C-alpha cells in the first residue's frame, strides 16, 4: 500500500484520497474550512500545549447511507455535531496535521481521539493524524453509561 501522497498533500485531500482509492469507501464531504482546534475542543480537552501542536484540523466528512450509496450530499459541520442522533446514522472522519518536528505519544493520540469523540456526542469518530512522516488511524469504543439519565455515550478503549 503506497501512502506517499500523505507527504505531498494536505490532510484533507490526502485523507479523502486514502478513503476513496485505498479503502474504496466513499466519504460524504463536509464543509472544507479549517477547524480551530483549541476552540473546537475547549470543553473536552484543556491541554493547550498539546492542542497547539496541531497545525491543521479538518472534518474530512461522513460515512453514511448517502456516501455508501454514492449519493452526493454536503453537510454543515456545526449541524452534524449539534444534532445528536438516537442511533449510529453516520461515522465522522477527522484529519489532523501535527507540526513536523513533533512526535506524538500513544497517550497524546488517545487524548485527542477521546476529546473529538466526546465533542461528537453519540456519533462515532475516526481520526487520522499525520505527524512527521508517520500516520495514525484511531477510533474509540463507545458504550452506554451505567447511570441512568446521563446523556451521550461513554468513551472506552482507543484503538490506534
Sine and cosine of phi, psi and omega as CSV:
sin_phi,cos_phi,sin_psi,cos_psi,sin_omega,cos_omega
0.00,0.00,0.87,-0.49,-0.02,-1.00
-0.99,-0.11,0.92,-0.40,-0.02,-1.00
-0.92,-0.39,0.39,0.92,-0.03,-1.00
-0.87,0.48,-0.41,0.91,0.00,-1.00
-0.88,0.47,-0.36,0.93,0.07,-1.00
-0.92,0.40,-0.42,0.91,0.01,-1.00
-0.99,0.14,-0.42,0.91,-0.10,-1.00
-0.99,-0.15,-0.36,0.93,-0.09,-1.00
-0.91,-0.41,0.29,-0.96,0.10,-0.99
-0.95,0.30,0.21,-0.98,-0.12,-0.99
-0.89,0.46,-0.56,0.83,-0.01,-1.00
-0.91,0.41,-0.82,0.57,-0.04,-1.00
-0.92,0.40,-0.65,0.76,-0.01,-1.00
-0.91,0.42,-0.66,0.76,0.00,-1.00
-0.91,0.40,-0.67,0.74,0.03,-1.00
-0.89,0.45,-0.66,0.75,0.05,-1.00
-0.89,0.45,-0.66,0.76,0.01,-1.00
-0.85,0.52,-0.76,0.65,-0.02,-1.00
-0.92,0.38,-0.65,0.76,-0.06,-1.00
-0.96,0.29,-0.79,0.61,-0.15,-0.99
-1.00,0.03,-0.62,0.79,-0.07,-1.00
-1.00,0.05,-0.74,0.67,-0.05,-1.00
-1.00,-0.07,-0.20,0.98,-0.04,-1.00
0.83,0.56,0.70,0.71,0.04,-1.00
-0.85,-0.52,0.82,-0.58,0.07,-1.00
-0.98,0.20,0.74,-0.67,0.06,-1.00
-0.91,-0.41,0.86,-0.51,0.06,-1.00
-0.93,0.36,0.85,-0.53,-0.07,-1.00
-0.93,0.37,0.47,-0.88,0.12,-0.99
-0.95,-0.32,-0.01,-1.00,0.07,-1.00
-0.85,0.53,0.71,-0.71,-0.16,-0.99
-1.00,0.04,0.13,0.99,-0.01,-1.00
-0.95,0.32,0.49,-0.87,0.00,-1.00
-0.93,0.37,0.58,-0.82,0.08,-1.00
-1.00,-0.02,0.77,-0.64,0.12,-0.99
-0.99,0.14,0.99,-0.10,-0.25,-0.97
-0.87,0.49,-0.61,0.80,-0.01,-1.00
-0.92,0.39,-0.61,0.79,0.05,-1.00
-0.96,0.29,-0.66,0.75,-0.04,-1.00
-0.87,0.49,-0.63,0.78,-0.06,-1.00
-0.95,-0.33,0.33,0.94,-0.10,-0.99
-0.85,0.53,-0.53,0.85,0.00,-1.00
-1.00,-0.02,-0.20,0.98,-0.07,-1.00
-0.96,-0.27,-0.44,0.90,-0.04,-1.00
-0.53,-0.85,0.90,-0.43,-0.07,-1.00
-1.00,-0.08,0.04,1.00,-0.03,-1.00
-0.98,0.19,1.00,0.03,-0.03,-1.00
-0.93,0.38,-0.45,0.89,0.03,-1.00
-0.90,0.44,-0.70,0.71,0.04,-1.00
-0.92,0.39,-0.73,0.69,-0.04,-1.00
-0.92,0.40,-0.45,0.89,0.01,-1.00
-0.95,0.33,-0.23,0.97,0.04,-1.00
-0.98,0.22,-0.28,0.96,0.00,-1.00
-0.98,0.17,0.86,-0.51,0.00,-1.00
-0.98,-0.19,-0.30,0.95,0.06,-1.00
-0.46,-0.89,0.77,-0.64,0.03,-1.00
-0.72,-0.69,0.75,-0.66,-0.03,-1.00
-0.65,-0.76,0.48,-0.88,0.27,-0.96
-1.00,-0.03,0.89,-0.45,-0.07,-1.00
-0.95,0.33,-0.65,0.76,0.03,-1.00
0.37,-0.93,-0.32,-0.95,-0.06,-1.00
-0.78,-0.63,0.62,-0.78,0.15,-0.99
-0.96,-0.27,0.91,-0.41,-0.06,-1.00
-0.54,-0.84,-0.13,-0.99,-0.01,-1.00
-0.85,0.53,-0.65,0.76,0.00,-1.00
-0.89,0.45,-0.73,0.69,-0.04,-1.00
-0.93,0.37,-0.61,0.79,0.01,-1.00
-0.90,0.43,-0.61,0.79,0.03,-1.00
-1.00,0.06,0.12,0.99,0.06,-1.00
0.87,0.48,0.59,0.81,0.08,-1.00
-1.00,-0.07,0.79,-0.61,-0.05,-1.00
-0.97,0.25,0.83,-0.55,0.05,-1.00
-0.41,-0.91,0.72,-0.70,0.06,-1.00
-0.91,-0.42,0.70,-0.71,-0.03,-1.00
-0.90,-0.44,0.50,-0.86,0.08,-1.00
-0.98,0.19,0.77,-0.64,-0.06,-1.00
-0.83,0.56,-0.71,0.70,-0.03,-1.00
-0.88,0.48,-0.65,0.76,0.00,-1.00
-0.91,0.41,-0.64,0.77,0.01,-1.00
-0.89,0.45,-0.68,0.73,-0.08,-1.00
-0.98,0.18,-0.41,0.91,-0.04,-1.00
-1.00,-0.07,-0.20,0.98,-0.03,-1.00
-0.94,-0.33,1.00,0.06,0.00,-1.00
-0.90,0.43,0.44,-0.90,-0.03,-1.00
-0.88,-0.48,0.41,-0.91,0.02,-1.00
-0.98,0.20,-0.34,0.94,0.03,-1.00
-0.75,-0.66,0.07,-1.00,0.02,-1.00
-0.99,0.15,1.00,0.05,-0.03,-1.00
-1.00,0.08,-0.20,0.98,0.03,-1.00
-0.27,-0.96,0.30,-0.95,0.12,-0.99
-0.91,-0.41,0.82,-0.57,0.00,-1.00
-1.00,-0.02,0.65,-0.76,0.00,-1.00
-0.88,-0.47,0.84,-0.55,0.03,-1.00
-0.91,-0.41,0.51,-0.86,0.09,-1.00
-0.78,-0.62,0.73,-0.69,0.03,-1.00
-0.80,-0.60,0.64,-0.77,0.12,-0.99
-0.90,-0.44,0.78,-0.62,-0.05,-1.00
-0.98,-0.22,0.52,-0.86,0.06,-1.00
-0.73,0.69,0.71,-0.70,-0.13,-0.99
-0.84,0.54,-0.52,0.85,-0.07,-1.00
-0.99,0.15,-0.15,0.99,-0.10,-1.00
-1.00,-0.07,0.69,-0.72,0.13,-0.99
-0.93,-0.38,0.88,-0.47,0.00,-1.00
-0.99,0.14,0.52,-0.86,0.12,-0.99
-1.00,-0.04,0.19,-0.98,0.08,-1.00
-0.87,0.49,-0.60,0.80,0.02,-1.00
-0.89,0.45,-0.68,0.73,0.03,-1.00
-0.86,0.50,-0.73,0.68,-0.01,-1.00
-0.89,0.45,-0.67,0.75,0.02,-1.00
-0.89,0.45,-0.68,0.73,-0.01,-1.00
-0.89,0.45,-0.68,0.74,0.02,-1.00
-0.91,0.42,-0.71,0.71,-0.01,-1.00
-0.88,0.47,-0.68,0.73,0.05,-1.00
-0.87,0.49,-0.71,0.71,-0.04,-1.00
-0.89,0.46,-0.70,0.71,0.00,-1.00
-0.92,0.40,-0.61,0.79,0.06,-1.00
-0.90,0.44,-0.67,0.75,0.04,-1.00
-0.90,0.45,-0.62,0.79,-0.03,-1.00
-0.92,0.40,-0.46,0.89,-0.08,-1.00
-1.00,-0.02,0.22,0.97,0.01,-1.00
0.84,0.54,-0.89,-0.45,-0.07,-1.00
-0.94,-0.34,0.51,0.86,0.13,-0.99
-0.95,-0.32,0.84,-0.54,-0.03,-1.00
-0.90,0.43,0.44,-0.90,-0.12,-0.99
-0.76,-0.65,0.62,-0.79,0.19,-0.98
-0.89,-0.45,0.71,-0.70,-0.04,-1.00
-0.86,-0.52,0.83,-0.56,0.15,-0.99
-0.98,-0.18,0.79,-0.61,0.00,-1.00
-0.81,-0.58,0.84,-0.55,0.08,-1.00
-0.97,-0.25,0.83,-0.56,0.05,-1.00
-0.65,-0.76,0.85,-0.53,-0.12,-0.99
0.88,0.48,-0.75,-0.66,0.07,-1.00
-0.98,-0.22,0.38,0.92,0.01,-1.00
-0.95,-0.32,0.44,-0.90,0.00,-1.00
-0.70,-0.71,0.77,-0.64,0.10,-1.00
-0.88,-0.47,0.47,-0.88,-0.02,-1.00
-0.76,-0.64,0.92,-0.39,-0.10,-0.99
-0.77,-0.64,0.48,-0.88,0.04,-1.00
-0.51,-0.86,0.35,-0.94,-0.04,-1.00
-0.89,-0.46,0.59,-0.81,0.20,-0.98
-0.95,0.32,0.56,-0.83,0.00,-1.00
-0.76,-0.65,0.60,-0.80,0.02,-1.00
-0.46,-0.89,0.21,-0.98,0.00,-1.00
-0.97,0.25,0.54,-0.84,0.11,-0.99
-0.94,0.34,0.56,-0.83,0.01,-1.00
-0.97,0.23,-0.48,0.88,0.03,-1.00
-0.98,0.20,0.73,-0.69,0.02,-1.00
-0.96,0.29,0.56,-0.83,0.04,-1.00
1.00,0.00,-0.20,0.98,0.01,-1.00
-0.99,0.14,0.80,-0.60,-0.09,-1.00
-0.99,0.11,0.39,-0.92,0.05,-1.00
0.99,0.12,-0.34,-0.94,-0.02,-1.00
-0.76,-0.65,0.47,-0.88,0.06,-1.00
-0.98,0.19,0.75,-0.66,0.03,-1.00
-1.00,0.00,0.86,-0.51,-0.06,-1.00
-0.98,-0.18,-0.62,-0.78,-0.07,-1.00
-0.87,0.49,0.64,-0.77,0.03,-1.00
-0.99,-0.16,0.77,-0.64,0.09,-1.00
-0.97,-0.25,0.80,-0.61,0.00,-1.00
-0.88,-0.47,0.00,0.00,0.00,0.00
